[in-house]
Amino acid sequence: MWRFFRRRRAPAFKPFDRKALPKVEPLTFEETFADGLLVAEAAARMALKNRIILMALRGEEPFDADRAAAAAREVLHELIRETDEVAEWSAHELETAANRVGRSAHQHDYHREDTRNLRLREQVNTAIAERLAELRDDPEYLAELAERARQDAWTDIAGAINARLAREWPEVEVDETYLRERDQRMQDVAGDLERDLREAARQREMLDELDDSFGGW
């Protein structure tokens, strides 16, 4: 019976052969630029969406397309500055990496074999910054970016409202009492809306008097 409990021999594995791995084709400038521009535009839309949400939560001003476009220009300006900084950093790392040999100690320890990727990163980020600068002066693009950010903001706000209503408000039973008091409730809602509109108009007049064209954007 002991033969059934004998330890099986571990299968023999072949030594790892790096040369047997399939050859990885390097990324082209066109591919990297296209992907990078998509990421940059998504980051700009998210930043603008967050600004719109903050304005909505503060309740200071109704949404205005011109103000949103101005905010989009500011967001793109910040993104251009960040992209330029990455390009400058890549150029600096390229100079030092060209003189390093051996194996990297960590992912940010660049050596001579990394110079192509660093050069590509510098070129792509420079090109993305230039493209964003062009889009920043395009009124149609700014309007489209602002509208997509507004829709994203509304989706987030509506989702939060629905979640809170589902969590905190029980399902309303529609009975005779509910139907009888409906007209009064609607009158109360209309009164609240009218007061809110008057307050918004008053704040708008105050901003116009102060000549605050961007309303805090």
Residue pairs with C-beta under 8 A, 6 or more apart in sequence:
26 116
27 120
29 120
29 123
29 124
29 127
32 120
32 124
33 124
33 127
33 128
36 124
36 125
36 128
37 128
37 131
40 79
40 83
40 128
40 132
41 145
43 79
44 72
44 75
44 76
44 79
44 132
44 145
45 145
45 148
45 149
45 152
46 152
47 75
47 78
47 79
48 68
48 71
48 72
48 75
48 145
48 146
48 149
49 149
49 150
49 152
49 153
49 156
50 153
51 71
51 75
51 217
52 63
52 68
52 71
52 149
52 150
52 153
53 153
53 156
53 157
55 61
55 63
55 216
55 217
56 63
56 153
56 157
60 203
60 215
60 216
61 67
61 200
61 203
61 204
61 207
61 215
61 216
62 200
63 150
64 215
65 143
65 146
65 147
67 214
67 215
67 217
68 146
68 147
68 149
68 150
68 217
69 139
69 142
69 143
69 146
70 214
70 217
71 146
71 217
72 142
72 145
72 146
72 149
73 136
73 142
74 217
76 132
76 133
76 135
76 136
77 136
79 132
80 129
80 132
80 133
80 136
83 125
83 128
83 129
83 132
84 125
84 126
84 129
86 121
86 125
87 121
87 122
87 125
87 126
87 129
90 118
90 119
90 121
90 122
90 125
91 118
91 122
93 110
93 118
94 115
94 118
94 119
94 122
96 110
97 110
97 111
97 112
97 114
97 115
97 118
98 112
98 115
99 112
100 109
100 110
100 111
100 112
101 111
101 112
102 111
103 111
104 110
104 111
104 114
110 118
135 141
135 142
136 142
172 178
207 215
